[in-house]
C-alpha cells in the first residue's frame, strides 16, 4: 500500500502493555516491523526494526549512552543508533588529536515519533525522506518475529552475554577449492577447518542477497556441527575463474545459523546476507 508522506497517528497498544524498560514490536501498514522503546527513564521512541547496516533486528540490542545520548546498540556489529534521531554515533578524535569526542554519521535509521494519548500509545508514522535503513526494511529477518510487547530493554550499560561473540571472532580464510575452506581465528574456538560449498542464492532486495552454504558429504568427518551464531562474520577468498586471477577476499555476515535464527536448518548449513 502507498504510505503517507506526512506523519499519521496510528495506534500501537495500551500503555500498560509497554511498561518502563520494555519494548513493543508493531507491524506497520507496509508490513515492516517497528520497535517502540519505553526506556527505564520513561522516554518513548520508535524506529524501524531492521538495522541500517545489515538488517539485524534492533529489538535484540541493548540500550547504551554515548556522550549523554541514549542509543540502541546493534547486537550484530555494535553500531550505535541514537533513539530520538536515528543518527549513527561513534567516537572520533578531536581536532588536536588528543581526546575522543562523539561524532555523528547523520541520520541512518528511520525513526517515528511516539505519543501517549490517555491510556494508549500512538506512532506518528510516515515514509518521508530516504534513510539507509530503508534498504533492509522489507527483509524477513527483521520482520518475522510476531508483534507485541516484551521486556527487551535491558538497563543502560548493562552487560548482555547473549551476544558476546561478535563479528570478527569467527573465521579466517585458508585456501579455496570449488567452494571454500574456512579456518577459525583461534584453534580453541572452532575445529581446524571446514570445506563448504554454496547451494543456494536468494534475492531479498535488488541489492541484498542471501547465500546458503553447506558442508559437502565427508567434508567435516568427525567434526561437531557448526556452533556459529547470527551476526558473526566469515571471511572467504572467492575464486575468480579464467585468466589466472587471484581470489577476491570477501567478508559476509551470518544471517541465519543453526540454533539461532533458523533451528529447522540442517546442522551443517550456514546462511549469509550480503550487499552487491
C-alpha positions in Angstrom: 0.0 0.0 0.0 1.1 3.6 -0.5 2.3 5.1 2.7 1.7 8.7 3.8 4.5 11.2 3.4 3.1 13.3 6.3 3.1 11.7 9.8 -0.2 9.9 10.5 -1.1 8.8 14.1 -1.6 5.1 14.3 -2.5 3.2 17.4 0.2 0.8 18.8 -1.0 -0.6 22.1 -2.3 0.1 25.5 0.1 2.0 27.8 0.0 -0.9 30.3 1.4 -3.2 27.5 4.5 -1.1 27.3 5.9 -0.5 30.8 9.1 1.2 31.6 12.2 -0.7 30.5 10.4 -2.7 27.8 9.8 -2.8 24.0 6.8 -3.3 21.8 7.0 -4.6 18.3 4.5 -3.0 16.0 3.6 -4.0 12.4 3.4 -1.0 10.1 0.9 -0.8 7.2 3.5 -1.8 4.7 4.5 -5.0 6.7 7.7 -3.8 8.2 8.3 -4.2 12.0 8.8 -1.1 14.0 10.2 -1.3 17.5 8.9 1.0 20.2 11.1 1.7 23.2 9.9 2.8 26.7 13.2 3.4 28.5 13.8 2.9 32.2 13.8 6.7 32.5 10.3 6.9 31.0 11.2 8.2 27.4 9.4 6.9 24.4 10.9 6.4 20.9 10.4 4.2 17.8 12.4 3.2 14.8 12.4 0.6 12.1 13.4 -2.8 13.5 15.9 -3.6 10.7 19.3 -2.1 11.4 20.6 0.1 8.6 23.9 -1.7 8.5 22.9 -5.3 7.8 19.3 -5.8 8.7 19.7 -7.2 12.2 16.5 -6.8 14.4 17.3 -3.9 16.7 14.9 -5.2 19.3 17.5 -7.7 20.2 20.0 -4.9 21.0 20.6 -3.2 24.3 20.5 0.4 25.5 23.6 2.4 25.9 24.6 6.0 26.4 27.2 7.8 24.4 28.1 11.4 25.3 24.8 11.7 27.1 22.8 10.5 24.2 20.6 7.4 24.6 21.3 4.8 21.9 20.4 1.2 20.9 23.4 -1.0 20.2 23.0 -3.3 17.3 23.7 -6.9 18.6 25.5 -7.9 15.4 28.2 -5.4 14.8 27.9 -3.0 17.8 26.7 0.0 15.8 25.1 2.7 18.0 21.9 4.5 16.9 20.5 7.4 18.8 16.9 6.7 19.8 15.5 10.1 19.1 17.1 10.9 15.8 18.3 7.6 14.3 21.8 9.1 13.9 24.7 6.7 13.8 27.1 7.7 16.5 30.8 6.8 17.0 33.8 8.0 19.0 36.2 10.1 16.9 39.3 12.2 17.6 39.2 15.9 18.3 40.9 18.4 16.0 44.0 18.4 18.1 44.1 14.5 18.0 44.4 14.4 21.8 40.9 13.5 23.0 37.9 11.5 21.8 34.6 13.0 21.1 31.2 11.8 20.0 30.7 12.1 16.2 27.6 11.6 14.1 27.3 9.9 10.7 24.0 11.6 10.3 20.5 10.1 10.2 20.8 6.4 9.2 17.8 4.8 10.8 14.2 5.7 10.1 12.6 6.9 13.3 8.9 7.6 14.2 7.6 10.0 16.8 5.6 8.4 19.7 2.7 10.0 21.5 0.8 8.8 24.6 -2.8 9.7 24.5 -4.5 8.9 27.7 -4.0 5.2 28.2 -3.0 4.4 24.6 0.3 4.6 22.7 0.4 6.0 19.1 3.1 6.2 16.4 3.3 9.2 14.0 4.1 7.0 11.0 5.3 8.3 7.6 7.7 7.4 4.8 9.0 10.9 4.2 12.7 11.2 3.1 15.2 8.4 2.5 17.2 6.5 5.1 19.9 3.9 4.8 17.7 1.5 6.8 15.0 1.6 4.1 17.1 -0.9 2.1 16.6 -3.6 4.7 13.1 -2.7 5.8 11.4 -5.5 3.8 13.8 -8.3 4.8 12.2 -11.2 6.6 15.0 -11.4 9.2 13.7 -8.3 11.0 10.0 -8.8 10.2 9.5 -12.4 11.1 9.0 -12.0 14.9 5.4 -11.7 16.0 4.4 -8.3 17.1 3.6 -7.5 20.7 5.3 -6.4 24.0 8.4 -7.8 25.5 10.7 -6.8 28.4 13.5 -6.3 25.9 15.1 -3.1 27.1 18.0 -4.1 29.3 19.1 -1.4 31.8 21.5 1.2 30.5 25.1 0.0 30.2 24.0 -3.5 31.4 26.1 -6.3 30.0 24.3 -8.7 27.7 26.0 -12.1 27.5 23.7 -13.3 24.7 25.8 -11.6 22.0 29.4 -11.8 23.3 30.7 -13.4 20.2 30.5 -10.6 17.6 31.7 -10.2 14.1 35.4 -10.8 13.5 35.6 -13.5 16.1 34.9 -16.4 13.8 36.6 -17.4 10.7 39.7 -16.6 8.7 40.4 -17.8 5.1 42.6 -20.7 4.2 42.7 -21.7 0.6 39.7 -22.3 -1.7 38.8 -25.2 -3.9 35.4 -25.5 -5.5 33.7 -23.8 -2.5 35.9 -22.6 0.3 37.9 -23.8 3.3 37.4 -21.7 6.4 39.8 -21.7 9.3 38.9 -20.4 12.7 40.7 -17.4 14.0 41.6 -19.2 17.2 42.0 -23.0 17.5 40.2 -23.0 20.9 37.1 -21.6 19.3 36.5 -23.9 16.3 37.6 -27.2 14.7 40.7 -26.8 12.3 38.8 -26.2 9.1 35.5 -26.6 7.1 35.1 -27.3 3.4 32.0 -25.5 2.3 30.0 -25.0 -0.9 27.3 -22.6 -2.0 24.0 -24.5 -2.6 21.5 -21.6 -2.9 21.1 -17.9 -3.6 18.0 -15.9 -2.7 17.3 -12.3 -3.6 16.0 -10.3 -0.6 16.1 -6.9 -2.3 17.6 -5.6 -5.6 20.9 -5.1 -3.8 20.7 -7.7 -1.0 21.2 -11.5 -1.4 21.2 -14.4 1.0 23.7 -17.2 0.2 23.3 -20.7 1.7 26.4 -22.8 2.3 26.7 -26.4 3.4 29.4 -28.9 4.2 29.7 -31.5 1.5 29.4 -35.2 2.4 32.6 -36.1 4.2 33.8 -32.5 4.4 33.5 -32.4 8.2 34.1 -36.0 9.1 34.5 -36.4 12.8 33.8 -32.7 13.4 30.9 -31.4 15.6 28.1 -29.3 13.9 28.7 -25.6 13.3 28.5 -23.6 16.5 28.3 -20.1 15.0 25.6 -17.5 15.7 23.8 -14.9 13.5 25.8 -11.7 13.3 29.2 -13.1 13.1 31.4 -12.6 10.0 33.0 -15.3 7.9 35.9 -14.3 5.7 36.2 -16.0 2.3 38.6 -16.0 -0.6 36.3 -16.3 -3.6 37.9 -17.8 -6.7 37.9 -15.8 -10.0 37.6 -18.1 -13.0 39.7 -17.5 -16.1 42.8 -15.6 -16.7 44.7 -16.9 -13.6 43.4 -14.1 -11.5 44.0 -14.1 -7.7 41.0 -14.9 -5.4 38.9 -12.0 -4.2 38.6 -11.5 -0.4 35.0 -11.1 0.9 33.6 -10.8 4.4 30.0 -11.8 4.8 27.6 -11.8 7.8 25.9 -14.9 9.1 22.2 -14.1 8.9 20.8 -17.5 10.0 22.8 -20.1 11.8 21.7 -23.4 13.4 20.3 -22.9 16.8 19.6 -19.2 16.4 17.6 -17.7 13.5 16.7 -21.0 11.8 16.9 -24.0 14.0 15.0 -26.1 11.4 18.0 -26.0 9.1 20.5 -28.9 8.9 23.3 -28.5 11.5 25.8 -28.4 8.6 24.2 -25.3 7.0 25.0 -21.6 7.3 23.3 -18.6 5.6 24.9 -15.3 4.8 23.4 -11.9 3.9 25.5 -9.8 1.5 25.3 -6.5 -0.3 26.0 -6.5 -4.0 
